[in-house]
Amino acid sequence: MIFSSTFFLCVFLPVTLILYYAVPWKFKNFLLLLASLIFYAWGEPVYVFLMMFSIVFNYIAGIQLGDLKKQRRFKTRKSVFLFTLIVNIAMLCFFKYYGFVLSNINALFGTDIPVRQLSLPIGISFYTFQILSYVIDVYWGKVNVQFNIIDFGAYITMFPQLIAGPIVRYEDIRRQLRRRTITLAKVSDGAAWFIRGLGKKVLLANNIGMLYDAVFAIPASDRPVLTAWLGIIAYTFQIYFDFSGYSDMAIGLGKMMGFKFLRNFDYPYVSTSVTEFWRRWHISLGTWFREYVYIPLGGNRVNAARHIRNILVVWALTGLWHGSDWAYILWGLYYGLLLLLEKYFLGKYISRAPRFLAHLYALVTVIFGWLIFTAPSVQALGLNFSAMFGALGNGFADGGTWYYFASNLLLLILCILCSTPVVWRIFCRISYEKSSAGRIFAVVCYALIFTTSLAYLVNSTYNPFLYFKF
């Protein structure tokens, strides 16, 4: 089940919210846990048992870590901690990287080990990282042990952010699990966040995604230069509106249930450097790697050689987190090298350059990054890159290029504007004025976005969600 489906919007969400608001406070987390398990089992009926095992196993592990600390049995406590980490990471690696590892062993050693295709449990990368944040924080003494298994289960399975984040660290939400307020203002603000995210996903990401699919369905050897650029630019917008839209919907649902999730995107395409881009893109993932990998490795408080190692390790893992393919690792290392280049050389020049040039540099490097990210193989990456620079002799443009451009021009302009704060600032200036006209304007806009999105979902079969595979 996904948020941008008619069943979720018209059945699951209304029923869940009505029950959630109706039950007494002491049952809200239980209802949230039950609804989340149903939500997950709807698309993953078998893997819901894997999730339930993760809940029970890590709940017991947390209590064990707490008890061993009181008993001052630190060596045993460290062993339990390492065992818990290994089990969680092993489950993630088995389902996500089993086929990748065996395929590479076969290719490297010429073996013929059978590789069974396993379906990936939806959201396993996200909820595993949430579990790890709890276990690590308990071991470090940053948070107390959670003794209520219902509250712990609600944290792990919380359906608003279960399958696509944002990654919610236990430290950021532990108090809200026991005490949170649900007010009309929070519910209305949450509904606004949800509808904005729905509009991003359904009206922008889905439509611009069809342009990307159409362009990349053309063999690279037949793709003119401008068509190739148009296709990867379309994907640049699709992945942003798809993922940030889903994150906004998750934040909105959280608000409607009294939770406050941290923002996951902050207009990353207005950045003037790659460093700034990664402060604005998938913020919760960057925060997780900084807190649990980069800083424990020494961060930047080490000599240059170790700092370079730390950056490359973090970004290789970031790439691997996204998928079991060398293209993702290459994508991660690409950004690691760019960040090091900015840190030790380019940064001073970028800061002095005109903002327009710095912005252009950031956009081009990010677009090249998405080209790596989408490549099914290194060979395909080379062909796609060659097509963008005319190295395959396909010319600058053809009739198809101008058709794609003309038929998507309005959509491209809308994507450009909505990927900046301009549209939001104008909307706020009009709607948040202390006047009935401003409030009516806001209500009409949100109603229009919601009804148009719902109508699109009813009449369209194209509704992919890119981050499902992560």
N, C-alpha and C positions, 0 to 999 in steps of 0.2 A: 504494500500500500504506500502511495506517495501523496504528499500534500496537494499536488496539482492533479487531482483526479476527482471526478464527480462524486464517486462514492464517499471519499473522505470529506469533501466539502458539504455534501448534502445529507449524509447519514452519520458517519462515524464522529465527526467533530461536533455537530450539534447535540447528539445524544450524550457524548462524553462530557461536554461542558455543562449540560443541564444536570446530569447526575453529580458532577463534581461540585457545582454550586449548591446542590440540594443536600448533600450528605453533611453530617456534623464534622467539625474540624478534625477530630481524631481519626476519621476514616478517609480523609482526603488522600493521604499518601498511599493507602491501600488501594483506593480506586485508581489512582494514577498508575500504580504498579500493574494492576489488573488490566487496565486499558492499554498500557504500553506492551504487555505480553500479547494481548490480542492483536494489537497493531502490528507487532513483529511477526507473529505466527500467521497472519493473513497472507504474507508473501513467503515466509520461511517456516512452514509448520514443523519441519524436522529440527532445524537449527535453534528453535526456541529452547530445546532441552540443553543445548550447548550453553546458551545464555544463562539458563537456570543453574547449571553446574558452576559457571563462572561466578554467579552471585553467591552461592553457598560456599564454594571453595575459598573465595577471597574474604568473605565475611568471617569464616573460621580462622583464616590466616591472620586477619587483622586482630582478632581477639588473642590469638597466640602471641603475636608480637607484643601486644600490650602486657599480657601476663608475664612473659619472659623478661620484659623490662623491669617490672616490679620485683621479680625474683633475682634480678641482676645477673641473669644467665646470658651474658652478652654474646659469647661464642655460638651458643645454640640459637640465639635470636638472629644472629647474622646468617646462620645456615638456613633457618626457616625463611628469612627474607629472600635469600638467593634462590631457594627452591621455588618460592612463590613467583618470583620474577621469571624463572626459567619455564614454569608451567604456562604462565600467561603468554609469554613470547613464543613458546613452542606451539601453542594452539594457533596463534596468529600466523606463524611461519608455515605450519602444516597446511592450512587451508589456502593461504595466499601465495606461498612460494614453493610448494611441493613440486608442481609441474615444471616450474622454471628451473629449479635445481637439477632435477632428473634429466631434463632436456639438455642442459649444459653439460652434464656428466656424459651423456650419450654422445654429444657432439665432440667433446674434448678427448674422450678415451675410445671412441668408436664402439661403444657398447650398445646394446639394444634392450635396455631396461624398459619394460612396459610403463607408460605414463598414463595413468587414469585421470580423466578430466573430472575435477571436483568443482561443484558450484560454490562460489564464494559467499559465505554468510554476509548478508547485507549489513553494512555499517561496522564490520568487525574491527577495522582500523580505528574507528572513532571510539567505540566503547571499550576496546582494549586499552587505549591510551588513558581513558578516564579511570579505569580500574587501576592501572599502574600509578597514576597520580595519587590515588588514595593509599595504596600500599607503600609507596615511597615516602609520602608525607607522614604516615604513621610511624614508619621506621626512623625517619629523621626527627620525629617529635614535634613536627609543625602542627599536627592536628591530633585530637583525641580519637580513640577507637570508637567506631560506631557499633553500639550494642543492639540497636533495633534493626532487625533484618528487613523489615518492611521499608524503613527509611533508606537503608542501604540499597535494597533492590530498586526502589523508586529512582534513586540517583543514577544507577547503572542503566536502567531501561527507559528512562524518561523519554516518551515518544516524540515530544517536540524537537529534540536534537539527537535522537538515537541513531539515525541512519546517515546523517550528513553534517553533524556538528551544529553550531560551534562546539569544539572540545571544551567541556566544562570541568575545570579542576575541582576536586572535592573541597579544597581550601576555600574556593570562592563561593561555594553553595551550602556548606555544612550548616550554617545558622538558618538559612532559608528553609531547610528541610524540616526544622522544628518550629520555626516562627516566621510567618510571612503574612502580609496583609493583602486582601483582595478588595479593591475599591472600584467604583464605577469609572474613575479617571484612569486607573491602570488597565481596566478591561477595554475601554475605548481606545487608549493609546496602543494597547496590544493588537486590537483589531486593525488599527491603522497600519501598524508595522506589517501585519500579516497580509493585508490587501496590497500594500506597496510591493512586498516580496512576490506575491502571486502575479501581479502585473509584470514585474521584471521577468519572471520565469515564463509565463504563458504568452504574453504579448510581444516581448522583446526577444528573449533567448530562443524560444521555439521558432519564431519567424526568421530571425537572422541565421539560425542553425540550418534552415532549409537551403539558404544560399550557400553555406559552407559545404553541405552535402552534395549539392548540385555541381559545384566547382571541382571538388575532389573526387567526384565520380568520373571526371574526365581524366584520362591517363596523362601523367606528367609530360610525356613526350608530345602530347597534342595541346598542351595548356599554354596560351599566350602569356606574356609577362604580366600585363595588367589584370588578367583573369586570375592568375596565380596569387597576386597580391590581394585582390578582392576576396578570394577564398579564405586566406589566412587571417585577414582583417575581420572577416565575418566570424571566424572561430574565436578570435580575440574577444569580440563582444559576446558571443554565445556563452563561453565558459564563465565570463564575469557575471552576466545577468542570470545565468543558470544557478551558479553556486551562491552568489551574494543574495539572489532572490530567495533561495531555499534557507539561507542563514537568517534573512530578515523575517521569513515566516516562522522560523524556530524561535527567534527572539520575541516575536509577537505572541505566539502561543504561550511562551513562558510567562510573559507579562499578564496574559489573561488568566493564568493560574497562580499568579502572585510571585513568580520568580523573576529574578533579574539576571539575564545572561549578558556577558560582555559582547560588545560589538565585534564582528568578525571581518568586516571590510570598511575601509574609509577612503573611498574614491581613489583606488590605486593608480588609475590611468592619468591622474593629474601630476604624478611624480616627476621629479627632475633628475632622478638617479635610480639605479637598481636598488641601492640601500634603502632609499625612501619607499620604493615600490613594495619591498618586503616588510616594511613597517605598517603598510596599509593593506596588504593582501593576506588573507587567511591568517588573521592575527592570532587566533587561538592556537594554531599549529606552531607558528613561530615562537609563541610564548612557551609552549610545552617543551619544544626542543631546547630553548634557551635555559629554562629552569632545570630540566632533568638530564640534559646531555652536555650542552655547551659549558655551563658554569661548573658542573662537577669535573669536567675535563681540565678546567683552569681558566676558561674564558679567554679574555684578552690580557689577563694579569700574568702572562708568561712571556718567554722570549719569542722572537719573531717566528722561529722554526716551529715551535709548539703551537703558536697561535694559528699558523697556516694549517697545521695538522688538524687542529680543533675545528676550524671552519670547513675543511674538506670532509671530515668525518660527519659533521652535522648535515652537510648538504648532500652527501652520498646517501645518508639515511633518510633525508627528506625525500629524495627522489625515489628511493626504494619503498618508502611508505606509500607512495602514490600507486605503485604497481609492480608486478613481477616481470619486468622486462628491462633489457639493457638501455633502452631508450629513456626510461625514467631515471635510471642512474646517471646517464649522460646528461640529462636535463638538470638534475641536481648539481652535478659537478660543474656544469656550465655556469650556473648561478653562483656557486662557491668561488669559482675563479674570477668572475666579474666582481663579486664583493671584495675579494682580496685585491684586485686591481684598483678598485676605487679607494680602498683603505690605504694602500701603500703608494699609489701613483696618481690615478685619475681624479681623485676627490678634490684636490686643490684647484684643478683646472675646471672641473664642473661647477664649483662654487663661484668661479669668476666669470664663467661664460654667460651670455645672455640667456634669460629664462627660456626663450623659445628654442634655442639650440639644445639646451640641457634637457628640455622636455622631449624634443625630437629624438635625442640619443636614447633616453629611457624607453620611449615607445618602440623604437626600432629593435632594441635589444630584447624587449619583452616579446615582441612579435616573433623574433627569431627563436626565442625560448619556446613559444607555443608550437612553432614548426617542429622542434625536436620532440615536444611532448606528444604530438599527434602522430609521429612517424611510426608505422608498423615495423620498420626495419631500418638499419643504417643505410642500405641501398636506396630505400624509398625516400629517406631524408635527403640523400644526395641529389636524387632526381627532382624532388620538390624544391629544394634550394636552387638548383640549376635553372628550373623553369622560371623562378622569380627574377632571375638576372639574364634571361635570354640565352643561356648557354646551350639550350637544346634546339635553337634555331626556329622557334615558333612564332616569331614576330612580336610586336608590342601588343596588338589587340586584334580582334576579329568581330564578326557580327554578333557572336554569342556574348562577347565581353560587354558590348554596348547594351544588349538586351538585359543582361544581369544588372548592369549599372543603372539603367533607366528604371527598371521595374522595382529596384530596391533603394533608390535614392532617398526617398522620404524616410524609410526605415533606418537607413544608415545615419542620416542627420539626427533622427530621434535617438538613436543609440549613442551617438557622440555627445549630444546634449545631456542625456540621462546618466552618462558615465562621469559627469562633472557635477559639482554642487549647484550649478546655475539654476536648473529646473526646480530643485528643492528650495532654494532661497527665494525664488519668485513665488512659489506656492505658499511658503511660510509667511511671506510679506503680505499676501492677500488674505489667506485663511486665518491667520492668528491675530488679526486686528480685532479689537474689542467692539465688534459690530455683528449684528445678526446676518448681514450680507456675507461677511467673511466666513462665518460658521456654515451658512447654507452652501456657499461655494465649496467648502471642504467636503461636506456631506455628499453633494452632487458628484464631485470628482471621485471620491472613494466608491460610491454606488456605481458609477459608470465603469470604473476599473474592474470592480468585482463582477458585474453583470456581463461585461464584454469578455472577461477571462472565462467565465462559466460558459458563455455561448460558444466561445472558441473550443473549449474542451469537449463540449457536446458534439460539435460538428467536425472536429479534426481528429485524425488518428495519429498525428505526429506530436508526440509528447515525451521525448527522451529526457533522461536525467543523467547528466554526465558523471556526477560523483557517486552514483550507485556502485560503480566498479572499484571504488577505492575503500 
